[in-house]
Amino acid sequence: MRRISIGLTALVLLGGLVVAMARAQEGSGSRGLASRLQSLRQPNAPQETGQKSSGTAASEEPRMLRSVLKRKPARIAQTPAVIQTPATPIIPNDGTGATSRSLNDAQSSRRSARRQSAPRYFRPRTPAAPNAPKTDAVKPQEQAPQEISRGPARPIGGNPPAAASPGSSSTEQLTEVIDSPQLSLQYRGPKEIRLGQPAEYQVVLTNAGQSAAGQVFVRVAIPKSVQIVNHQALQGSGQKQDSGTGPMHLIWEVPAVAARSNVVLSVQLLPKEDRVFNLQLDWSIRPPATTAQIRVLKPQLKLAISGPQELVFGETAVYTVTLSNPGTGDAENVMLNLNQAGAEAKQFAKLAAGQQVQIDLQLTASQAGVMQIGAMATADGGLNANATEQVLVRRAAFQLNVAAPRLVFAGALAKLQISVANTGNAAAKNVTAAAVLPAGAKYVAGLGQVAAEGQRLSWNVGDLKPGENRAYELQCELTLPGINQVQVAVVDSNKLSAAKSIATHVEALADLKLTVNDPKGPRSVGEEVEYEIQIVNRGTKAAEQIKVVAHFSEGVGPIRVTGGTAELLAAEGQVLFQVIPRLEAGQKLTLKIMAAASKAGSHNIRAVLECADPETELVSQETTRFYGEASTATRTQTGGQPTPAVR
């Protein structure tokens, strides 16, 4: 009877345990889920047998892996030999670093909740005996913390927006769905085994979900009173692990469990003591990982300037400014500025990735040397780009030299040396030269084909290459006394010009010429003949205080004079003219003397001119032949008295 009473008591306890398990697993809604999660977070309470949890064993437990799970409620098998139970996740302490915290750490973090859950175990039905053996119950294992499974992922930021979010140039939203496997564990094996005789048990791991489970760890806790004879897994590998004072652990590592499939671990157990023992299972899984690839868009700005590298002064060319976005994102509120006078800024609301715009810029080379073209672009987000282009502006340069004598006399030929050279780095095209002569000057020669307009002379020089030189000699006659200035200028087709002037001092002088004209052919003695004395001022200045004296040889005497006033000295054969006060430049004065010969022969007349300004002394002489007998009447008539001049 006592054995029957013990057996009935065990059946009642077992029935109550099964009902409690069914209610806990069949519960639905937030209360059932919260209860299960809280049960997993709380440490297991000691069994009613009075055993206490060992702190030493708990500290030696491996760290627990947080997992993401979807479970189906466990069901009670129809056959009493099979019990289906969800187990507590765990990861073996295999030294690989896969665990995140120890059971002892997990105990400490959960002890504050003070929630207890009794372990689920299999208890063989053994007839009660008067001296029943002690129960070797497996020490309860603490539950490892779990992560709550994420459901299907929603677009980042909640519901998909109608337009792109700030910082994004696309309306496409990220959507990622993560499916978790649904795992369950089953025991299979005899309810009773004989002492000293091995029995085989199977642990079935089932994945009822739509996605595969990766790297599942199943831990079977077996008391020290039971020996693990053998274990075999068709998939994965098993490893025994001694926890010291606690139970022996058999760790079954399954690399993967496919969706809607199961894997089996076979274990042979041999009881070494007549004790009731418990088998406890827990498991852990590495949550499925997923990768959401988010592309980062990076807008960029790039500027380039293209056009001729060299220009000739005055030349106009077109330069192209290219603004592009070589990045992967759109650049917004783009502003383009050019550093050229008169160039307007350009603004673009958006410059798409890969897009480029071109702006043509027409420039005229207006300054010789290096001309710099610059552009700067900016956009939202601190984007900026700069570009510069240096253009060499070539230009011809004239070096004009004019040389002339410092002093010339009026009416003399003046020679001016003119040279023009190109000292620039570009050719001078269609060069022409011009010279303006002073008033009274006359061009003589030296310039080739010359076009004259009044005092202005112009001629063609032609093209001048860099470093080339042309020289000319301008010959002219300067007639006006004083400072005479000559102006010379050159100019090319690009309006490049150079000018220079030079001054020459012209000195004016009186230039007197004395001429005596005697009568033609032989003349008879006693015949009255005419002699002319001509005075010409060929200079550019008036001659002043001019004295003229005429001398006849013996045998000829003066009778009278015309054209001036003179004193006749017949006895001496002299005519003394009064001083001529002024004879202008270019003026001519003619003095006539009437004379007669008193004897035949060749008789001379000599005229002497003296001038104080300019200091001049001139002599002119002529000879006249007379024939016939001598006559005394001529000298008697004149009587040596002066005859007034007839004007």
C-alpha positions as CSV (number, residue, x, y, z in Angstrom):
1,M,0.0,0.0,0.0
2,R,2.8,2.4,0.8
3,R,4.3,1.8,-2.6
4,I,1.0,2.4,-4.3
5,S,0.5,5.6,-2.2
6,I,3.9,6.9,-3.3
7,G,3.1,6.1,-6.9
8,L,-0.2,7.9,-6.8
9,T,1.5,10.9,-5.2
10,A,4.1,11.0,-8.0
11,L,1.3,10.8,-10.6
12,V,-0.5,13.7,-9.0
13,L,2.6,15.8,-9.0
14,L,3.4,14.9,-12.6
15,G,-0.2,15.7,-13.7
16,G,-0.1,19.1,-12.0
17,L,3.2,19.9,-13.6
18,V,1.9,18.9,-17.1
19,V,-1.3,21.0,-16.6
20,A,0.8,24.0,-15.5
21,M,3.1,23.6,-18.5
22,A,0.1,23.4,-20.9
23,R,-1.5,26.5,-19.5
24,A,1.7,28.5,-19.7
25,Q,2.3,27.5,-23.3
26,E,-1.3,27.8,-24.5
27,G,-1.7,31.2,-23.1
28,S,-1.9,34.0,-25.7
29,G,-1.8,37.8,-25.9
30,S,0.5,40.2,-24.3
31,R,0.0,38.6,-20.8
32,G,1.2,35.2,-21.9
33,L,4.1,36.6,-23.8
34,A,5.1,38.9,-21.0
35,S,4.9,36.0,-18.5
36,R,7.2,33.9,-20.7
37,L,9.7,36.7,-21.2
38,Q,9.7,37.5,-17.5
39,S,10.2,33.8,-16.7
40,L,13.2,33.8,-19.0
41,R,14.7,36.8,-17.3
42,Q,14.2,35.4,-13.7
43,P,16.5,32.9,-12.1
44,N,14.9,29.4,-11.5
45,A,13.7,28.8,-8.0
46,P,15.0,25.9,-6.1
47,Q,13.0,22.6,-6.4
48,E,10.7,21.4,-3.7
49,T,13.3,18.8,-2.8
50,G,15.0,21.5,-0.8
51,Q,18.1,21.8,-2.9
52,K,19.7,25.2,-3.0
53,S,21.2,26.8,-6.1
54,S,25.0,26.7,-6.1
55,G,26.7,30.0,-6.5
56,T,29.8,28.3,-7.5
57,A,28.1,26.4,-10.3
58,A,26.2,29.5,-11.5
59,S,29.5,31.4,-11.7
60,E,31.0,28.7,-13.9
61,E,28.1,28.8,-16.4
62,P,29.0,30.1,-19.9
63,R,27.9,33.5,-21.1
64,M,24.4,33.7,-22.7
65,L,23.7,34.8,-26.3
66,R,20.8,37.2,-26.8
67,S,18.6,35.8,-29.6
68,V,15.7,36.8,-31.8
69,L,13.0,34.0,-31.8
70,K,9.6,33.1,-32.9
71,R,8.2,30.1,-31.0
72,K,5.2,27.9,-31.3
73,P,3.5,26.8,-28.1
74,A,4.8,23.5,-26.9
75,R,2.3,20.6,-26.9
76,I,2.0,17.5,-24.7
77,A,2.8,14.4,-26.7
78,Q,0.1,11.7,-26.8
79,T,2.7,9.2,-25.7
80,P,3.8,9.6,-22.2
81,A,7.4,8.8,-23.3
82,V,7.7,12.0,-25.4
83,I,7.6,15.5,-23.9
84,Q,7.8,18.6,-26.2
85,T,9.2,21.6,-24.4
86,P,10.7,25.0,-25.3
87,A,14.1,25.3,-23.7
88,T,16.1,28.1,-22.3
89,P,18.7,29.6,-24.7
90,I,22.4,29.1,-23.9
91,I,25.7,29.2,-25.6
92,P,28.5,26.8,-24.5
93,N,31.6,28.3,-23.0
94,D,33.8,26.8,-25.8
95,G,36.5,29.5,-25.6
96,T,35.6,31.0,-29.0
97,G,34.3,34.3,-27.5
98,A,30.8,33.8,-28.9
99,T,29.1,34.4,-25.5
100,S,28.3,37.9,-24.4
101,R,27.9,37.5,-20.7
102,S,28.1,34.7,-18.1
103,L,25.2,33.1,-16.4
104,N,26.4,34.6,-13.2
105,D,26.2,38.1,-14.8
106,A,22.8,37.2,-16.1
107,Q,21.7,36.1,-12.6
108,S,22.8,39.4,-11.1
109,S,21.0,41.4,-13.7
110,R,17.7,39.5,-13.2
111,R,17.7,38.8,-9.5
112,S,15.9,42.1,-8.8
113,A,12.7,40.9,-10.6
114,R,12.2,38.1,-8.0
115,R,10.2,36.0,-10.5
116,Q,10.7,32.3,-10.2
117,S,9.9,29.5,-12.7
118,A,10.2,25.8,-12.1
119,P,12.3,23.8,-14.5
120,R,10.5,21.4,-16.8
121,Y,12.0,17.9,-16.5
122,F,11.2,14.3,-17.2
123,R,10.6,12.1,-14.1
124,P,10.6,8.3,-14.7
125,R,7.8,6.4,-13.1
126,T,9.3,4.2,-10.4
127,P,7.3,2.2,-8.0
128,A,7.6,3.5,-4.5
129,A,9.6,1.4,-2.1
130,P,9.7,1.5,1.7
131,N,13.3,2.7,1.5
132,A,13.0,5.0,-1.5
133,P,16.3,6.3,-2.8
134,K,17.1,10.0,-2.6
135,T,16.1,12.1,-5.6
136,D,19.1,13.4,-7.6
137,A,17.5,16.4,-9.1
138,V,19.3,18.5,-11.6
139,K,20.0,21.9,-10.2
140,P,17.9,24.5,-11.9
141,Q,19.7,26.6,-14.6
142,E,19.1,30.3,-14.9
143,Q,17.5,31.6,-18.1
144,A,19.7,33.7,-20.4
145,P,18.3,37.1,-21.4
146,Q,16.8,37.2,-24.9
147,E,16.2,40.0,-27.4
148,I,12.7,40.6,-28.5
149,S,12.3,39.7,-32.2
150,R,12.0,42.6,-34.6
151,G,9.0,42.3,-36.9
152,P,9.1,43.3,-40.5
153,A,11.2,46.4,-40.9
154,R,9.4,49.7,-41.8
155,P,10.9,52.5,-43.9
156,I,13.4,54.5,-41.9
157,G,11.6,57.4,-40.2
158,G,8.2,55.8,-40.1
159,N,5.7,55.8,-43.0
160,P,7.3,56.5,-46.4
161,P,7.3,60.3,-47.0
162,A,5.9,61.7,-50.2
163,A,9.1,63.6,-50.9
164,A,12.7,63.1,-50.3
165,S,13.9,63.7,-46.7
166,P,16.5,66.4,-46.1
167,G,19.9,65.3,-47.1
168,S,18.5,62.9,-49.6
169,S,18.0,63.5,-53.3
170,S,15.8,60.5,-53.9
171,T,12.3,59.5,-52.8
172,E,13.2,55.8,-52.7
173,Q,12.8,54.5,-49.1
174,L,14.7,51.7,-47.4
175,T,12.6,48.7,-46.5
176,E,14.1,45.6,-44.8
177,V,12.1,42.6,-43.5
178,I,13.8,40.1,-41.1
179,D,12.2,36.7,-40.6
180,S,13.1,34.6,-37.5
181,P,13.0,30.8,-37.3
182,Q,10.5,29.0,-34.9
183,L,12.4,26.4,-32.9
184,S,11.1,23.7,-30.5
185,L,12.8,20.8,-28.6
186,Q,11.4,17.3,-28.0
187,Y,12.5,14.4,-25.7
188,R,12.2,10.9,-26.9
189,G,13.1,7.9,-24.7
190,P,11.9,5.4,-22.1
191,K,10.3,6.6,-18.9
192,E,12.1,4.0,-16.8
193,I,15.5,2.5,-17.1
194,R,17.3,-0.2,-15.2
195,L,20.2,0.4,-12.9
196,G,23.5,-0.4,-14.7
197,Q,21.7,-0.8,-18.0
198,P,22.2,1.9,-20.7
199,A,19.1,3.5,-22.4
200,E,18.9,5.7,-25.5
201,Y,17.3,9.1,-25.6
202,Q,16.8,11.4,-28.5
203,V,16.7,15.2,-28.5
204,V,14.8,16.5,-31.6
205,L,15.3,20.1,-32.6
206,T,12.5,21.3,-34.9
207,N,12.4,24.5,-37.0
208,A,8.8,25.2,-38.0
209,G,9.5,28.7,-39.3
210,Q,9.9,30.1,-42.8
211,S,13.6,30.9,-42.4
212,A,16.6,28.8,-41.5
213,A,18.1,28.9,-38.1
214,G,21.8,29.4,-37.9
215,Q,24.2,28.1,-35.3
216,V,22.0,26.6,-32.6
217,F,23.4,25.4,-29.3
218,V,21.5,22.8,-27.3
219,R,22.6,22.0,-23.7
220,V,21.5,18.8,-22.0
221,A,22.1,18.9,-18.2
222,I,22.7,15.3,-16.8
223,P,23.3,14.6,-13.0
224,K,26.6,13.1,-11.9
225,S,24.8,9.9,-11.0
226,V,24.2,9.2,-14.7
227,Q,27.0,8.4,-17.1
228,I,26.9,9.5,-20.7
229,V,27.9,6.4,-22.5
230,N,27.7,7.7,-26.0
231,H,26.2,10.5,-28.1
232,Q,25.8,10.9,-31.8
233,A,24.3,13.7,-34.0
234,L,23.5,13.4,-37.7
235,Q,24.0,17.1,-38.0
236,G,26.4,19.1,-35.9
237,S,28.6,17.9,-33.1
238,G,28.3,17.2,-29.4
239,Q,30.8,18.0,-26.6
240,K,30.7,17.0,-23.0
241,Q,31.4,19.8,-20.5
242,D,32.0,19.2,-16.8
243,S,30.8,22.1,-14.6
244,G,32.6,20.9,-11.5
245,T,30.2,20.5,-8.6
246,G,27.1,20.8,-10.8
247,P,25.7,18.4,-13.4
248,M,27.5,17.2,-16.5
249,H,26.6,19.2,-19.6
250,L,26.3,17.8,-23.1
251,I,26.6,20.7,-25.6
252,W,25.2,20.0,-29.0
253,E,26.2,22.6,-31.7
254,V,24.1,22.6,-34.8
255,P,25.5,24.8,-37.6
256,A,22.1,25.3,-39.3
257,V,18.6,24.1,-39.2
258,A,16.7,24.5,-42.4
259,A,13.2,25.9,-42.5
260,R,10.5,23.4,-41.8
261,S,12.9,20.6,-40.8
262,N,14.4,19.0,-37.7
263,V,17.7,17.5,-36.5
264,V,18.2,14.7,-33.9
265,L,20.8,14.1,-31.2
266,S,21.0,10.5,-29.8
267,V,22.4,10.0,-26.3
268,Q,23.0,6.8,-24.4
269,L,22.7,7.2,-20.6
270,L,23.7,4.7,-17.9
271,P,22.4,5.3,-14.3
272,K,25.0,4.5,-11.7
273,E,22.8,5.0,-8.6
274,D,19.3,4.1,-7.7
275,R,18.0,7.7,-7.8
276,V,15.3,9.6,-9.7
277,F,17.1,12.0,-12.0
278,N,15.9,14.9,-14.1
279,L,17.0,15.8,-17.7
280,Q,17.0,19.5,-18.4
281,L,17.3,21.1,-21.8
282,D,18.1,24.6,-22.8
283,W,19.2,26.1,-26.1
284,S,20.5,29.3,-27.7
285,I,20.6,30.5,-31.3
286,R,22.5,33.2,-33.0
287,P,19.9,35.6,-34.4
288,P,19.7,35.9,-38.1
289,A,21.7,38.9,-39.3
290,T,20.7,41.1,-42.2
291,T,22.5,43.9,-43.9
292,A,20.7,47.0,-45.2
293,Q,22.9,48.7,-47.8
294,I,22.4,52.5,-47.6
295,R,24.1,54.4,-50.4
296,V,25.6,57.7,-49.3
297,L,25.3,60.4,-52.0
298,K,28.1,62.9,-52.3
299,P,27.6,65.9,-54.5
300,Q,30.7,67.6,-55.9
301,L,31.5,70.7,-57.9
302,K,34.1,70.9,-60.6
303,L,35.1,74.0,-62.7
304,A,37.2,74.1,-65.8
305,I,38.0,77.0,-68.2
306,S,39.0,76.3,-71.8
307,G,40.1,78.7,-74.5
308,P,43.3,80.0,-76.2
309,Q,46.4,80.1,-74.1
310,E,47.8,83.2,-76.0
311,L,46.2,86.3,-77.5
312,V,47.5,89.2,-79.4
313,F,46.7,92.6,-78.0
314,G,43.3,93.8,-79.1
315,E,42.2,90.3,-80.2
316,T,38.8,88.9,-79.1
317,A,38.4,85.3,-78.1
318,V,35.6,83.1,-76.6
319,Y,36.4,81.1,-73.4
320,T,34.1,78.3,-72.1
321,V,33.5,77.9,-68.4
322,T,32.4,74.3,-67.6
323,L,30.6,73.7,-64.3
324,S,30.0,70.0,-63.6
325,N,28.9,67.7,-60.8
326,P,31.1,64.6,-60.9
327,G,29.6,63.3,-57.6
328,T,26.8,60.9,-56.9
329,G,24.3,63.4,-55.4
330,D,22.6,66.5,-56.6
331,A,24.1,69.9,-55.7
332,E,21.6,72.5,-54.7
333,N,21.5,76.3,-54.9
334,V,24.6,76.5,-57.1
335,M,26.1,80.0,-57.6
336,L,28.7,80.6,-60.3
337,N,30.8,83.9,-60.2
338,L,33.2,85.1,-62.8
339,N,36.0,87.6,-62.0
340,Q,35.7,89.4,-65.3
341,A,34.3,92.9,-65.6
342,G,30.8,92.9,-66.8
343,A,30.3,89.2,-66.3
344,E,27.0,88.4,-64.4
345,A,26.7,85.7,-61.8
346,K,24.8,82.5,-62.7
347,Q,22.5,80.7,-60.3
348,F,21.2,77.1,-60.6
349,A,18.6,75.7,-58.3
350,K,20.0,72.1,-58.8
351,L,22.9,70.6,-60.6
352,A,22.2,66.9,-60.9
353,A,24.9,64.2,-60.4
354,G,26.7,63.8,-63.7
355,Q,25.3,67.0,-65.1
356,Q,27.4,69.9,-66.5
357,V,26.6,73.3,-67.8
358,Q,28.8,75.6,-70.0
359,I,29.0,79.3,-70.1
360,D,30.7,81.1,-73.0
361,L,32.7,84.2,-72.0
362,Q,33.9,86.6,-74.7
363,L,37.0,88.5,-73.8
364,T,39.1,91.1,-75.6
365,A,42.8,91.3,-74.7
366,S,43.1,94.9,-73.6
367,Q,46.2,94.7,-71.5
368,A,49.6,93.3,-72.4
369,G,51.2,90.6,-70.2
370,V,49.5,87.8,-68.3
371,M,45.7,88.0,-68.1
372,Q,44.0,85.8,-65.5
373,I,40.5,84.4,-65.9
374,G,38.9,83.1,-62.7
375,A,35.6,81.4,-61.7
376,M,34.2,80.3,-58.4
377,A,31.2,78.1,-57.7
378,T,29.4,77.4,-54.4
379,A,26.5,75.2,-53.3
380,D,24.6,74.1,-50.2
381,G,26.5,71.9,-47.8
382,G,29.7,74.0,-48.0
383,L,30.5,72.8,-51.6
384,N,32.9,75.1,-53.5
385,A,35.1,74.9,-56.5
386,N,37.6,77.3,-58.1
387,A,39.3,77.5,-61.5
388,T,41.8,79.9,-63.0
389,E,43.3,80.2,-66.4
390,Q,46.3,82.4,-67.3
391,V,46.4,83.8,-70.8
392,L,49.5,85.4,-72.2
393,V,48.6,88.6,-74.1
394,R,51.2,89.4,-76.7
395,R,51.7,92.9,-78.0
396,A,54.1,94.7,-80.3
397,A,56.1,97.6,-78.8
398,F,57.6,100.4,-80.8
399,Q,60.9,102.0,-80.1
400,L,61.1,105.2,-82.2
401,N,64.3,107.2,-82.5
402,V,64.8,110.5,-84.4
403,A,68.1,112.3,-84.7
404,A,68.7,115.8,-86.3
405,P,71.5,118.4,-86.4
406,R,71.3,120.8,-83.5
407,L,72.2,123.8,-85.7
408,V,71.8,124.5,-89.4
409,F,71.9,127.6,-91.4
410,A,68.8,128.8,-93.0
411,G,68.5,127.4,-96.5
412,A,71.0,124.6,-95.8
413,L,70.1,120.9,-96.3
414,A,69.2,119.3,-92.9
415,K,69.4,115.4,-92.6
416,L,67.2,113.7,-90.0
417,Q,67.8,110.0,-89.0
418,I,64.6,108.1,-88.3
419,S,64.5,104.5,-87.0
420,V,61.6,102.4,-85.8
421,A,62.0,99.0,-84.0
422,N,59.5,96.4,-82.7
423,T,60.7,95.5,-79.2
424,G,57.5,93.6,-78.2
425,N,56.6,89.9,-78.4
426,A,54.1,90.1,-81.2
427,A,54.3,91.3,-84.8
428,A,53.2,94.8,-85.7
429,K,50.9,94.7,-88.7
430,N,50.5,97.4,-91.4
431,V,52.8,100.0,-89.8
432,T,52.7,103.5,-91.2
433,A,54.9,106.5,-90.4
434,A,54.3,110.2,-90.7
435,A,56.6,113.3,-90.3
436,V,55.4,116.9,-90.0
437,L,57.9,119.5,-91.1
438,P,58.1,123.0,-89.7
439,A,56.8,126.0,-91.7
440,G,59.1,127.0,-94.5
441,A,60.8,123.6,-94.6
442,K,60.9,121.7,-97.9
443,Y,61.2,117.9,-98.3
444,V,64.1,116.9,-100.5
445,A,64.5,113.1,-100.4
446,G,65.1,109.9,-98.3
447,L,61.6,108.4,-97.6
448,G,60.8,106.6,-100.9
449,Q,57.2,106.9,-101.9
450,V,55.8,109.7,-99.8
451,A,52.3,111.1,-99.7
452,A,52.5,114.9,-98.9
453,E,49.7,117.0,-97.5
454,G,51.0,120.4,-96.8
455,Q,53.8,120.0,-94.3
456,R,52.8,116.4,-93.4
457,L,54.6,113.5,-95.0
458,S,53.5,109.9,-94.7
459,W,54.9,106.6,-95.9
460,N,54.4,102.9,-95.5
461,V,56.7,100.9,-93.2
462,G,54.9,97.5,-93.5
463,D,54.9,94.6,-91.0
464,L,57.5,94.5,-88.2
465,K,58.3,91.2,-86.6
466,P,59.5,91.1,-83.0
467,G,63.0,92.5,-82.9
468,E,62.9,93.9,-86.5
469,N,64.1,97.5,-87.2
470,R,63.6,100.0,-90.1
471,A,65.7,103.1,-90.7
472,Y,65.1,106.2,-92.9
473,E,67.0,109.5,-93.7
474,L,64.8,112.5,-94.1
475,Q,66.4,115.3,-96.1
476,C,64.8,118.7,-95.9
477,E,65.7,122.4,-96.3
478,L,65.0,124.6,-93.3
479,T,64.6,128.2,-94.2
480,L,63.2,130.0,-91.3
481,P,65.6,131.1,-88.6
482,G,64.9,130.0,-85.0
483,I,63.8,126.7,-83.5
484,N,62.5,124.3,-86.2
485,Q,60.6,121.3,-84.8
486,V,60.1,118.0,-86.7
487,Q,57.4,115.6,-85.4
488,V,57.5,111.8,-86.3
489,A,54.9,109.1,-85.4
490,V,54.3,105.4,-86.2
491,V,51.0,103.4,-85.8
492,D,49.9,99.8,-86.6
493,S,46.6,98.2,-87.4
494,N,45.9,97.6,-83.7
495,K,46.2,101.3,-82.9
496,L,49.6,100.8,-81.3
497,S,51.5,104.0,-81.8
498,A,54.6,105.9,-80.9
499,A,55.6,109.5,-81.5
500,K,58.6,111.6,-81.1
501,S,59.7,115.2,-82.0
502,I,63.0,116.8,-82.4
503,A,64.1,120.5,-82.7
504,T,66.8,122.1,-84.8
505,H,68.1,125.6,-84.4
506,V,68.2,127.4,-87.8
507,E,70.6,130.3,-88.0
508,A,69.8,133.0,-90.7
509,L,72.7,134.9,-92.5
510,A,72.9,137.5,-95.2
511,D,74.6,136.1,-98.3
512,L,75.7,138.9,-100.6
513,K,76.8,138.5,-104.2
514,L,78.6,141.1,-106.2
515,T,78.5,141.1,-110.0
516,V,80.0,143.6,-112.5
517,N,78.6,143.6,-116.1
518,D,80.7,145.4,-118.8
519,P,79.5,146.3,-122.3
520,K,79.7,143.9,-125.1
521,G,82.6,143.8,-127.7
522,P,85.2,146.4,-128.4
523,R,84.1,150.0,-128.0
524,S,85.6,153.1,-129.7
525,V,87.6,155.6,-127.8
526,G,85.4,158.5,-126.6
527,E,82.2,156.4,-126.8
528,E,80.0,156.6,-123.7
529,V,79.5,153.0,-122.3
530,E,77.4,151.6,-119.4
531,Y,78.8,149.4,-116.6
532,E,76.5,147.6,-114.1
533,I,77.2,146.6,-110.5
534,Q,74.7,144.1,-109.1
535,I,74.4,143.3,-105.4
536,V,72.2,140.3,-104.5
537,N,71.4,139.1,-100.9
538,R,71.0,135.4,-101.3
539,G,70.8,134.8,-97.6
540,T,67.9,134.6,-95.1
541,K,68.8,137.8,-93.3
542,A,69.1,141.4,-94.4
543,A,72.5,142.8,-95.0
544,E,73.2,146.2,-93.5
545,Q,75.7,149.0,-94.0
546,I,76.9,148.0,-97.5
547,K,79.7,150.1,-99.0
548,V,80.4,149.9,-102.8
549,V,83.4,151.5,-104.6
550,A,84.1,151.2,-108.4
551,H,87.7,151.7,-109.7
552,F,88.5,152.3,-113.4
553,S,92.0,151.8,-114.9
554,E,93.9,154.8,-116.4
555,G,92.4,155.9,-119.7
556,V,88.7,155.5,-118.6
557,G,86.7,158.0,-116.6
558,P,83.2,157.9,-115.1
559,I,80.7,160.3,-116.4
560,R,77.5,159.7,-114.3
561,V,75.7,157.1,-112.2
562,T,72.2,155.8,-111.9
563,G,70.5,153.5,-109.3
564,G,72.2,155.2,-106.4
565,T,74.1,158.2,-105.1
566,A,77.8,158.4,-105.7
567,E,80.8,160.7,-105.7
568,L,82.7,160.7,-109.0
569,L,86.4,161.2,-108.8
570,A,87.3,161.4,-112.5
571,A,90.9,162.2,-112.0
572,E,91.4,159.1,-110.0
573,G,88.9,157.1,-112.0
574,Q,86.8,156.2,-108.9
575,V,83.1,156.2,-108.0
576,L,82.3,156.3,-104.3
577,F,78.7,155.1,-103.7
578,Q,76.9,156.2,-100.6
579,V,76.4,153.6,-97.9
580,I,73.5,151.3,-98.6
581,P,71.7,151.0,-95.2
582,R,69.9,147.7,-95.7
583,L,69.4,145.0,-98.3
584,E,66.7,142.5,-97.4
585,A,67.2,138.8,-97.9
586,G,66.5,137.9,-101.5
587,Q,66.7,141.6,-102.6
588,K,68.7,142.7,-105.6
589,L,70.3,146.1,-106.2
590,T,71.7,147.3,-109.5
591,L,74.1,150.3,-109.8
592,K,74.9,151.7,-113.2
593,I,78.0,153.8,-114.2
594,M,78.3,155.7,-117.5
595,A,82.0,156.0,-118.5
596,A,84.2,156.8,-121.6
597,A,87.7,155.8,-122.6
598,S,90.3,158.5,-123.6
599,K,92.8,156.2,-125.3
600,A,92.6,152.8,-127.0
601,G,93.5,149.6,-125.3
602,S,92.1,147.2,-122.7
603,H,90.8,149.0,-119.7
604,N,89.5,147.4,-116.4
605,I,86.7,148.1,-114.0
606,R,86.9,146.7,-110.4
607,A,84.1,146.9,-107.9
608,V,84.7,146.5,-104.1
609,L,81.8,145.7,-101.6
610,E,82.2,145.8,-97.9
611,C,79.4,144.9,-95.4
612,A,79.4,145.2,-91.6
613,D,76.5,142.7,-91.0
614,P,77.4,140.1,-91.9
615,E,81.0,141.0,-92.2
616,T,81.7,140.6,-95.8
617,E,84.2,141.9,-98.5
618,L,83.5,141.1,-102.1
619,V,85.5,142.1,-105.3
620,S,84.4,141.8,-108.9
621,Q,86.4,142.9,-112.0
622,E,85.8,143.1,-115.7
623,T,87.9,144.2,-118.8
624,T,86.7,146.3,-121.8
625,R,88.6,146.7,-125.1
626,F,88.6,150.2,-126.7
627,Y,90.0,151.2,-130.1
628,G,90.7,154.5,-132.0
629,E,92.6,157.7,-131.2
630,A,92.8,159.3,-127.8
631,S,90.3,162.1,-127.0
632,T,90.5,164.7,-124.4
633,A,86.9,165.8,-124.6
634,T,85.6,163.2,-122.3
635,R,87.5,164.1,-119.2
636,T,87.0,167.8,-119.9
637,Q,83.2,167.3,-120.0
638,T,83.1,165.6,-116.7
639,G,85.5,167.9,-115.1
640,G,85.9,165.5,-112.3
641,Q,82.6,166.6,-110.8
642,P,80.2,164.0,-109.3
643,T,77.0,163.3,-111.3
644,P,73.8,162.6,-109.3
645,A,72.3,159.2,-109.8
646,V,69.2,158.9,-111.8
647,R,66.6,156.6,-110.2
